[in-house]
């Protein structure tokens, strides 16, 4: 195999690897985008639950401690 063929083979190998890397990067980018959307959704949900919990805590009447029945 001559130098030209070796160079051409290396070039094809590099181009193939680059194509796979581009595809992998696009896939990872899509996954990261989806994960950020899910994180945003969960943060909004947590914020709503936190607000609801604060309302419940504000409306709870705390009863004085009672002695157990065996006293």
PDB file of N, CA, C and O in Angstrom, chain B, residues numbered from 101:
ATOM      1  N   UNK B 101       0.855  -1.172   0.000  1.00  0.00           N
ATOM      2  CA  UNK B 101       0.000   0.000   0.000  1.00  0.00           C
ATOM      3  C   UNK B 101       0.896   1.229   0.000  1.00  0.00           C
ATOM      4  O   UNK B 101       1.805   1.347   0.822  1.00  0.00           O
ATOM      5  N   UNK B 102       0.634   2.141  -0.928  1.00  0.00           N
ATOM      6  CA  UNK B 102       1.450   3.334  -1.052  1.00  0.00           C
ATOM      7  C   UNK B 102       1.061   4.393  -0.034  1.00  0.00           C
ATOM      8  O   UNK B 102       0.058   4.286   0.672  1.00  0.00           O
ATOM      9  N   UNK B 103       1.903   5.423   0.009  1.00  0.00           N
ATOM     10  CA  UNK B 103       1.642   6.521   0.941  1.00  0.00           C
ATOM     11  C   UNK B 103       0.297   7.179   0.677  1.00  0.00           C
ATOM     12  O   UNK B 103      -0.421   7.547   1.607  1.00  0.00           O
ATOM     13  N   UNK B 104      -0.030   7.321  -0.585  1.00  0.00           N
ATOM     14  CA  UNK B 104      -1.304   7.969  -0.943  1.00  0.00           C
ATOM     15  C   UNK B 104      -2.490   7.167  -0.404  1.00  0.00           C
ATOM     16  O   UNK B 104      -3.438   7.742   0.130  1.00  0.00           O
ATOM     17  N   UNK B 105      -2.437   5.843  -0.544  1.00  0.00           N
ATOM     18  CA  UNK B 105      -3.520   5.001  -0.058  1.00  0.00           C
ATOM     19  C   UNK B 105      -3.616   5.049   1.468  1.00  0.00           C
ATOM     20  O   UNK B 105      -4.713   5.062   2.026  1.00  0.00           O
ATOM     21  N   UNK B 106      -2.459   5.076   2.138  1.00  0.00           N
ATOM     22  CA  UNK B 106      -2.448   5.158   3.601  1.00  0.00           C
ATOM     23  C   UNK B 106      -3.086   6.465   4.072  1.00  0.00           C
ATOM     24  O   UNK B 106      -3.890   6.482   5.005  1.00  0.00           O
ATOM     25  N   UNK B 107      -2.712   7.549   3.411  1.00  0.00           N
ATOM     26  CA  UNK B 107      -3.267   8.857   3.774  1.00  0.00           C
ATOM     27  C   UNK B 107      -4.770   8.876   3.524  1.00  0.00           C
ATOM     28  O   UNK B 107      -5.540   9.381   4.341  1.00  0.00           O
ATOM     29  N   UNK B 108      -5.175   8.321   2.392  1.00  0.00           N
ATOM     30  CA  UNK B 108      -6.603   8.292   2.064  1.00  0.00           C
ATOM     31  C   UNK B 108      -7.373   7.441   3.079  1.00  0.00           C
ATOM     32  O   UNK B 108      -8.471   7.811   3.494  1.00  0.00           O
ATOM     33  N   UNK B 109      -6.804   6.316   3.472  1.00  0.00           N
ATOM     34  CA  UNK B 109      -7.445   5.447   4.467  1.00  0.00           C
ATOM     35  C   UNK B 109      -7.573   6.164   5.811  1.00  0.00           C
ATOM     36  O   UNK B 109      -8.608   6.089   6.473  1.00  0.00           O
ATOM     37  N   UNK B 110      -6.512   6.854   6.198  1.00  0.00           N
ATOM     38  CA  UNK B 110      -6.554   7.612   7.459  1.00  0.00           C
ATOM     39  C   UNK B 110      -7.603   8.715   7.390  1.00  0.00           C
ATOM     40  O   UNK B 110      -8.325   8.952   8.359  1.00  0.00           O
ATOM     41  N   UNK B 111      -7.687   9.384   6.250  1.00  0.00           N
ATOM     42  CA  UNK B 111      -8.661  10.457   6.073  1.00  0.00           C
ATOM     43  C   UNK B 111     -10.089   9.917   6.177  1.00  0.00           C
ATOM     44  O   UNK B 111     -10.941  10.515   6.833  1.00  0.00           O
ATOM     45  N   UNK B 112     -10.338   8.790   5.528  1.00  0.00           N
ATOM     46  CA  UNK B 112     -11.671   8.176   5.589  1.00  0.00           C
ATOM     47  C   UNK B 112     -11.998   7.784   7.034  1.00  0.00           C
ATOM     48  O   UNK B 112     -13.117   7.994   7.500  1.00  0.00           O
ATOM     49  N   UNK B 113     -11.023   7.218   7.730  1.00  0.00           N
ATOM     50  CA  UNK B 113     -11.220   6.831   9.132  1.00  0.00           C
ATOM     51  C   UNK B 113     -11.555   8.049   9.985  1.00  0.00           C
ATOM     52  O   UNK B 113     -12.476   8.007  10.800  1.00  0.00           O
ATOM     53  N   UNK B 114     -10.808   9.129   9.798  1.00  0.00           N
ATOM     54  CA  UNK B 114     -11.060  10.351  10.566  1.00  0.00           C
ATOM     55  C   UNK B 114     -12.422  10.953  10.240  1.00  0.00           C
ATOM     56  O   UNK B 114     -13.129  11.410  11.139  1.00  0.00           O
ATOM     57  N   UNK B 115     -12.790  10.956   8.974  1.00  0.00           N
ATOM     58  CA  UNK B 115     -14.097  11.496   8.583  1.00  0.00           C
ATOM     59  C   UNK B 115     -15.233  10.659   9.171  1.00  0.00           C
ATOM     60  O   UNK B 115     -16.258  11.198   9.589  1.00  0.00           O
ATOM     61  N   UNK B 116     -15.045   9.349   9.198  1.00  0.00           N
ATOM     62  CA  UNK B 116     -16.055   8.462   9.779  1.00  0.00           C
ATOM     63  C   UNK B 116     -16.196   8.720  11.275  1.00  0.00           C
ATOM     64  O   UNK B 116     -17.306   8.823  11.796  1.00  0.00           O
ATOM     65  N   UNK B 117     -15.068   8.824  11.953  1.00  0.00           N
ATOM     66  CA  UNK B 117     -15.105   9.103  13.394  1.00  0.00           C
ATOM     67  C   UNK B 117     -15.759  10.454  13.667  1.00  0.00           C
ATOM     68  O   UNK B 117     -16.543  10.590  14.607  1.00  0.00           O
ATOM     69  N   UNK B 118     -15.440  11.444  12.851  1.00  0.00           N
ATOM     70  CA  UNK B 118     -16.027  12.771  13.016  1.00  0.00           C
ATOM     71  C   UNK B 118     -17.543  12.723  12.840  1.00  0.00           C
ATOM     72  O   UNK B 118     -18.280  13.370  13.584  1.00  0.00           O
ATOM     73  N   UNK B 119     -18.001  11.961  11.862  1.00  0.00           N
ATOM     74  CA  UNK B 119     -19.443  11.845  11.632  1.00  0.00           C
ATOM     75  C   UNK B 119     -20.127  11.214  12.843  1.00  0.00           C
ATOM     76  O   UNK B 119     -21.188  11.675  13.263  1.00  0.00           O
ATOM     77  N   UNK B 120     -19.527  10.159  13.410  1.00  0.00           N
ATOM     78  CA  UNK B 120     -20.096   9.531  14.602  1.00  0.00           C
ATOM     79  C   UNK B 120     -20.066  10.485  15.796  1.00  0.00           C
ATOM     80  O   UNK B 120     -21.008  10.518  16.588  1.00  0.00           O
ATOM     81  N   UNK B 121     -18.998  11.253  15.925  1.00  0.00           N
ATOM     82  CA  UNK B 121     -18.907  12.211  17.024  1.00  0.00           C
ATOM     83  C   UNK B 121     -19.958  13.309  16.877  1.00  0.00           C
ATOM     84  O   UNK B 121     -20.565  13.723  17.865  1.00  0.00           O
ATOM     85  N   UNK B 122     -20.174  13.779  15.659  1.00  0.00           N
ATOM     86  CA  UNK B 122     -21.219  14.783  15.428  1.00  0.00           C
ATOM     87  C   UNK B 122     -22.586  14.243  15.836  1.00  0.00           C
ATOM     88  O   UNK B 122     -23.375  14.938  16.476  1.00  0.00           O
ATOM     89  N   UNK B 123     -22.853  13.000  15.459  1.00  0.00           N
ATOM     90  CA  UNK B 123     -24.135  12.383  15.812  1.00  0.00           C
ATOM     91  C   UNK B 123     -24.268  12.245  17.328  1.00  0.00           C
ATOM     92  O   UNK B 123     -25.336  12.496  17.888  1.00  0.00           O
ATOM     93  N   UNK B 124     -23.189  11.848  17.984  1.00  0.00           N
ATOM     94  CA  UNK B 124     -23.199  11.701  19.438  1.00  0.00           C
ATOM     95  C   UNK B 124     -23.429  13.044  20.115  1.00  0.00           C
ATOM     96  O   UNK B 124     -24.199  13.133  21.072  1.00  0.00           O
ATOM     97  N   UNK B 125     -22.779  14.073  19.634  1.00  0.00           N
ATOM     98  CA  UNK B 125     -22.951  15.411  20.208  1.00  0.00           C
ATOM     99  C   UNK B 125     -24.389  15.877  20.052  1.00  0.00           C
ATOM    100  O   UNK B 125     -24.956  16.439  20.989  1.00  0.00           O
ATOM    101  N   UNK B 126     -24.983  15.660  18.902  1.00  0.00           N
ATOM    102  CA  UNK B 126     -26.381  16.048  18.684  1.00  0.00           C
ATOM    103  C   UNK B 126     -27.311  15.288  19.626  1.00  0.00           C
ATOM    104  O   UNK B 126     -28.247  15.863  20.181  1.00  0.00           O
ATOM    105  N   UNK B 127     -27.050  13.999  19.802  1.00  0.00           N
ATOM    106  CA  UNK B 127     -27.865  13.190  20.715  1.00  0.00           C
ATOM    107  C   UNK B 127     -27.727  13.696  22.142  1.00  0.00           C
ATOM    108  O   UNK B 127     -28.724  13.861  22.845  1.00  0.00           O
ATOM    109  N   UNK B 128     -26.497  13.942  22.570  1.00  0.00           N
ATOM    110  CA  UNK B 128     -26.265  14.442  23.924  1.00  0.00           C
ATOM    111  C   UNK B 128     -26.900  15.811  24.121  1.00  0.00           C
ATOM    112  O   UNK B 128     -27.462  16.085  25.182  1.00  0.00           O
ATOM    113  N   UNK B 129     -26.819  16.664  23.124  1.00  0.00           N
ATOM    114  CA  UNK B 129     -27.432  17.983  23.202  1.00  0.00           C
ATOM    115  C   UNK B 129     -28.941  17.857  23.394  1.00  0.00           C
ATOM    116  O   UNK B 129     -29.533  18.587  24.189  1.00  0.00           O
ATOM    117  N   UNK B 130     -29.547  16.950  22.678  1.00  0.00           N
ATOM    118  CA  UNK B 130     -30.984  16.726  22.803  1.00  0.00           C
ATOM    119  C   UNK B 130     -31.341  16.224  24.201  1.00  0.00           C
ATOM    120  O   UNK B 130     -32.332  16.657  24.788  1.00  0.00           O
ATOM    121  N   UNK B 131     -30.534  15.317  24.723  1.00  0.00           N
ATOM    122  CA  UNK B 131     -30.778  14.785  26.068  1.00  0.00           C
ATOM    123  C   UNK B 131     -30.642  15.891  27.110  1.00  0.00           C
ATOM    124  O   UNK B 131     -31.475  16.002  28.010  1.00  0.00           O
ATOM    125  N   UNK B 132     -29.605  16.702  26.994  1.00  0.00           N
ATOM    126  CA  UNK B 132     -29.398  17.802  27.948  1.00  0.00           C
ATOM    127  C   UNK B 132     -30.567  18.786  27.879  1.00  0.00           C
ATOM    128  O   UNK B 132     -31.050  19.252  28.911  1.00  0.00           O
ATOM    129  N   UNK B 133     -31.013  19.096  26.681  1.00  0.00           N
ATOM    130  CA  UNK B 133     -32.151  20.006  26.510  1.00  0.00           C
ATOM    131  C   UNK B 133     -33.392  19.436  27.193  1.00  0.00           C
ATOM    132  O   UNK B 133     -34.096  20.157  27.900  1.00  0.00           O
ATOM    133  N   UNK B 134     -33.665  18.151  26.987  1.00  0.00           N
ATOM    134  CA  UNK B 134     -34.817  17.508  27.624  1.00  0.00           C
ATOM    135  C   UNK B 134     -34.681  17.494  29.141  1.00  0.00           C
ATOM    136  O   UNK B 134     -35.661  17.707  29.856  1.00  0.00           O
ATOM    137  N   UNK B 135     -33.478  17.247  29.631  1.00  0.00           N
ATOM    138  CA  UNK B 135     -33.259  17.221  31.076  1.00  0.00           C
ATOM    139  C   UNK B 135     -33.473  18.600  31.692  1.00  0.00           C
ATOM    140  O   UNK B 135     -34.046  18.705  32.776  1.00  0.00           O
ATOM    141  N   UNK B 136     -33.025  19.656  31.020  1.00  0.00           N
ATOM    142  CA  UNK B 136     -33.246  20.999  31.553  1.00  0.00           C
ATOM    143  C   UNK B 136     -34.731  21.332  31.581  1.00  0.00           C
ATOM    144  O   UNK B 136     -35.206  21.979  32.513  1.00  0.00           O
ATOM    145  N   UNK B 137     -35.464  20.894  30.567  1.00  0.00           N
ATOM    146  CA  UNK B 137     -36.912  21.116  30.560  1.00  0.00           C
ATOM    147  C   UNK B 137     -37.550  20.400  31.747  1.00  0.00           C
ATOM    148  O   UNK B 137     -38.437  20.951  32.399  1.00  0.00           O
ATOM    149  N   UNK B 138     -37.109  19.192  32.026  1.00  0.00           N
ATOM    150  CA  UNK B 138     -37.643  18.435  33.167  1.00  0.00           C
ATOM    151  C   UNK B 138     -37.254  19.095  34.486  1.00  0.00           C
ATOM    152  O   UNK B 138     -38.069  19.166  35.405  1.00  0.00           O
ATOM    153  N   UNK B 139     -36.028  19.576  34.587  1.00  0.00           N
ATOM    154  CA  UNK B 139     -35.590  20.278  35.799  1.00  0.00           C
ATOM    155  C   UNK B 139     -36.443  21.519  36.021  1.00  0.00           C
ATOM    156  O   UNK B 139     -36.874  21.778  37.145  1.00  0.00           O
ATOM    157  N   UNK B 140     -36.692  22.287  34.972  1.00  0.00           N
ATOM    158  CA  UNK B 140     -37.534  23.482  35.098  1.00  0.00           C
ATOM    159  C   UNK B 140     -38.934  23.109  35.566  1.00  0.00           C
ATOM    160  O   UNK B 140     -39.501  23.780  36.428  1.00  0.00           O
ATOM    161  N   UNK B 141     -39.499  22.034  34.998  1.00  0.00           N
ATOM    162  CA  UNK B 141     -40.837  21.588  35.383  1.00  0.00           C
ATOM    163  C   UNK B 141     -40.860  21.174  36.856  1.00  0.00           C
ATOM    164  O   UNK B 141     -41.784  21.530  37.587  1.00  0.00           O
ATOM    165  N   UNK B 142     -39.854  20.432  37.288  1.00  0.00           N
ATOM    166  CA  UNK B 142     -39.793  19.981  38.676  1.00  0.00           C
ATOM    167  C   UNK B 142     -39.581  21.147  39.640  1.00  0.00           C
ATOM    168  O   UNK B 142     -40.116  21.135  40.749  1.00  0.00           O
ATOM    169  N   UNK B 143     -38.811  22.148  39.232  1.00  0.00           N
ATOM    170  CA  UNK B 143     -38.613  23.320  40.088  1.00  0.00           C
ATOM    171  C   UNK B 143     -39.919  24.089  40.270  1.00  0.00           C
ATOM    172  O   UNK B 143     -40.221  24.555  41.368  1.00  0.00           O
ATOM    173  N   UNK B 144     -40.697  24.220  39.184  1.00  0.00           N
ATOM    174  CA  UNK B 144     -41.994  24.892  39.304  1.00  0.00           C
ATOM    175  C   UNK B 144     -42.924  24.103  40.221  1.00  0.00           C
ATOM    176  O   UNK B 144     -43.635  24.682  41.043  1.00  0.00           O
ATOM    177  N   UNK B 145     -42.915  22.782  40.076  1.00  0.00           N
ATOM    178  CA  UNK B 145     -43.755  21.936  40.911  1.00  0.00           C
ATOM    179  C   UNK B 145     -43.346  22.058  42.382  1.00  0.00           C
ATOM    180  O   UNK B 145     -44.202  22.179  43.259  1.00  0.00           O
ATOM    181  N   UNK B 146     -42.060  22.026  42.644  1.00  0.00           N
ATOM    182  CA  UNK B 146     -41.556  22.147  44.006  1.00  0.00           C
ATOM    183  C   UNK B 146     -41.941  23.493  44.607  1.00  0.00           C
ATOM    184  O   UNK B 146     -42.302  23.571  45.781  1.00  0.00           O
ATOM    185  N   UNK B 147     -41.865  24.535  43.817  1.00  0.00           N
ATOM    186  CA  UNK B 147     -42.242  25.866  44.286  1.00  0.00           C
ATOM    187  C   UNK B 147     -43.721  25.903  44.672  1.00  0.00           C
ATOM    188  O   UNK B 147     -44.087  26.479  45.697  1.00  0.00           O
ATOM    189  N   UNK B 148     -44.573  25.282  43.840  1.00  0.00           N
ATOM    190  CA  UNK B 148     -46.006  25.230  44.169  1.00  0.00           C
ATOM    191  C   UNK B 148     -46.238  24.447  45.458  1.00  0.00           C
ATOM    192  O   UNK B 148     -47.013  24.876  46.313  1.00  0.00           O
ATOM    193  N   UNK B 149     -45.571  23.301  45.602  1.00  0.00           N
ATOM    194  CA  UNK B 149     -45.738  22.492  46.809  1.00  0.00           C
ATOM    195  C   UNK B 149     -45.237  23.237  48.038  1.00  0.00           C
ATOM    196  O   UNK B 149     -45.834  23.145  49.110  1.00  0.00           O
ATOM    197  N   UNK B 150     -44.151  23.968  47.883  1.00  0.00           N
ATOM    198  CA  UNK B 150     -43.614  24.740  48.998  1.00  0.00           C
ATOM    199  C   UNK B 150     -44.618  25.797  49.439  1.00  0.00           C
ATOM    200  O   UNK B 150     -44.821  26.010  50.634  1.00  0.00           O
ATOM    201  N   UNK B 151     -45.247  26.459  48.468  1.00  0.00           N
ATOM    202  CA  UNK B 151     -46.267  27.456  48.797  1.00  0.00           C
ATOM    203  C   UNK B 151     -47.471  26.832  49.474  1.00  0.00           C
ATOM    204  O   UNK B 151     -48.000  27.390  50.435  1.00  0.00           O
ATOM    205  N   UNK B 152     -47.910  25.682  48.984  1.00  0.00           N
ATOM    206  CA  UNK B 152     -49.055  25.000  49.593  1.00  0.00           C
ATOM    207  C   UNK B 152     -48.723  24.541  51.004  1.00  0.00           C
ATOM    208  O   UNK B 152     -49.563  24.641  51.898  1.00  0.00           O
ATOM    209  N   UNK B 153     -47.513  24.040  51.219  1.00  0.00           N
ATOM    210  CA  UNK B 153     -47.099  23.604  52.548  1.00  0.00           C
ATOM    211  C   UNK B 153     -47.068  24.786  53.512  1.00  0.00           C
ATOM    212  O   UNK B 153     -47.482  24.658  54.664  1.00  0.00           O
ATOM    213  N   UNK B 154     -46.589  25.920  53.055  1.00  0.00           N
ATOM    214  CA  UNK B 154     -46.558  27.114  53.909  1.00  0.00           C
ATOM    215  C   UNK B 154     -47.973  27.521  54.297  1.00  0.00           C
ATOM    216  O   UNK B 154     -48.208  27.906  55.443  1.00  0.00           O
ATOM    217  N   UNK B 155     -48.926  27.444  53.360  1.00  0.00           N
ATOM    218  CA  UNK B 155     -50.320  27.760  53.675  1.00  0.00           C
ATOM    219  C   UNK B 155     -50.876  26.795  54.712  1.00  0.00           C
ATOM    220  O   UNK B 155     -51.550  27.212  55.654  1.00  0.00           O
ATOM    221  N   UNK B 156     -50.601  25.526  54.543  1.00  0.00           N
ATOM    222  CA  UNK B 156     -51.092  24.523  55.494  1.00  0.00           C
ATOM    223  C   UNK B 156     -50.497  24.765  56.872  1.00  0.00           C
ATOM    224  O   UNK B 156     -51.206  24.708  57.876  1.00  0.00           O
ATOM    225  N   UNK B 157     -49.206  25.032  56.924  1.00  0.00           N
ATOM    226  CA  UNK B 157     -48.551  25.285  58.210  1.00  0.00           C
ATOM    227  C   UNK B 157     -49.135  26.516  58.888  1.00  0.00           C
ATOM    228  O   UNK B 157     -49.274  26.539  60.111  1.00  0.00           O
ATOM    229  N   UNK B 158     -49.480  27.540  58.110  1.00  0.00           N
ATOM    230  CA  UNK B 158     -50.064  28.751  58.686  1.00  0.00           C
ATOM    231  C   UNK B 158     -51.449  28.495  59.261  1.00  0.00           C
ATOM    232  O   UNK B 158     -51.864  29.181  60.196  1.00  0.00           O
ATOM    233  N   UNK B 159     -52.166  27.526  58.722  1.00  0.00           N
ATOM    234  CA  UNK B 159     -53.539  27.268  59.143  1.00  0.00           C
ATOM    235  C   UNK B 159     -53.669  26.169  60.191  1.00  0.00           C
ATOM    236  O   UNK B 159     -54.772  25.903  60.667  1.00  0.00           O
ATOM    237  N   UNK B 160     -52.582  25.538  60.552  1.00  0.00           N
ATOM    238  CA  UNK B 160     -52.641  24.461  61.546  1.00  0.00           C
ATOM    239  C   UNK B 160     -52.664  25.072  62.941  1.00  0.00           C
ATOM    240  O   UNK B 160     -51.872  25.954  63.273  1.00  0.00           O
ATOM    241  N   UNK B 161     -53.605  24.570  63.751  1.00  0.00           N
ATOM    242  CA  UNK B 161     -53.622  24.959  65.162  1.00  0.00           C
ATOM    243  C   UNK B 161     -52.858  23.889  65.921  1.00  0.00           C
ATOM    244  O   UNK B 161     -53.151  22.698  65.816  1.00  0.00           O
ATOM    245  N   UNK B 162     -51.892  24.326  66.673  1.00  0.00           N
ATOM    246  CA  UNK B 162     -51.076  23.374  67.411  1.00  0.00           C
ATOM    247  C   UNK B 162     -51.751  23.107  68.747  1.00  0.00           C
ATOM    248  O   UNK B 162     -51.944  24.014  69.556  1.00  0.00           O
ATOM    249  N   UNK B 163     -52.106  21.846  68.962  1.00  0.00           N
ATOM    250  CA  UNK B 163     -52.756  21.442  70.212  1.00  0.00           C
ATOM    251  C   UNK B 163     -51.686  21.255  71.281  1.00  0.00           C
ATOM    252  O   UNK B 163     -50.571  20.825  70.989  1.00  0.00           O
ATOM    253  N   UNK B 164     -52.039  21.584  72.523  1.00  0.00           N
ATOM    254  CA  UNK B 164     -51.058  21.376  73.594  1.00  0.00           C
ATOM    255  C   UNK B 164     -50.803  19.877  73.766  1.00  0.00           C
ATOM    256  O   UNK B 164     -51.686  19.059  73.506  1.00  0.00           O
ATOM    257  N   UNK B 165     -49.615  19.528  74.197  1.00  0.00           N
ATOM    258  CA  UNK B 165     -49.313  18.111  74.383  1.00  0.00           C
ATOM    259  C   UNK B 165     -50.252  17.490  75.417  1.00  0.00           C
ATOM    260  O   UNK B 165     -50.547  18.104  76.442  1.00  0.00           O
ATOM    261  N   UNK B 166     -50.709  16.302  75.152  1.00  0.00           N
ATOM    262  CA  UNK B 166     -51.601  15.609  76.081  1.00  0.00           C
ATOM    263  C   UNK B 166     -50.829  14.505  76.780  1.00  0.00           C
ATOM    264  O   UNK B 166     -49.908  13.903  76.228  1.00  0.00           O
ATOM    265  N   UNK B 167     -51.245  14.260  78.032  1.00  0.00           N
ATOM    266  CA  UNK B 167     -50.610  13.175  78.770  1.00  0.00           C
ATOM    267  C   UNK B 167     -51.122  11.854  78.212  1.00  0.00           C
ATOM    268  O   UNK B 167     -52.292  11.747  77.844  1.00  0.00           O
ATOM    269  N   UNK B 168     -50.272  10.868  78.149  1.00  0.00           N
ATOM    270  CA  UNK B 168     -50.732   9.556  77.695  1.00  0.00           C
ATOM    271  C   UNK B 168     -51.824   9.020  78.621  1.00  0.00           C
ATOM    272  O   UNK B 168     -51.866   9.413  79.787  1.00  0.00           O
ATOM    273  N   UNK B 169     -52.700   8.150  78.153  1.00  0.00           N
ATOM    274  CA  UNK B 169     -53.835   7.671  78.946  1.00  0.00           C
ATOM    275  C   UNK B 169     -53.436   6.906  80.206  1.00  0.00           C
ATOM    276  O   UNK B 169     -54.261   6.783  81.111  1.00  0.00           O
ATOM    277  N   UNK B 170     -52.244   6.400  80.306  1.00  0.00           N
ATOM    278  CA  UNK B 170     -51.873   5.626  81.498  1.00  0.00           C
ATOM    279  C   UNK B 170     -51.450   6.501  82.674  1.00  0.00           C
ATOM    280  O   UNK B 170     -51.101   5.962  83.725  1.00  0.00           O
ATOM    281  N   UNK B 171     -51.466   7.821  82.545  1.00  0.00           N
ATOM    282  CA  UNK B 171     -51.125   8.701  83.671  1.00  0.00           C
ATOM    283  C   UNK B 171     -52.330   9.031  84.476  1.00  0.00           C
ATOM    284  O   UNK B 171     -52.233   9.761  85.462  1.00  0.00           O
TER     285      UNK B 171
END
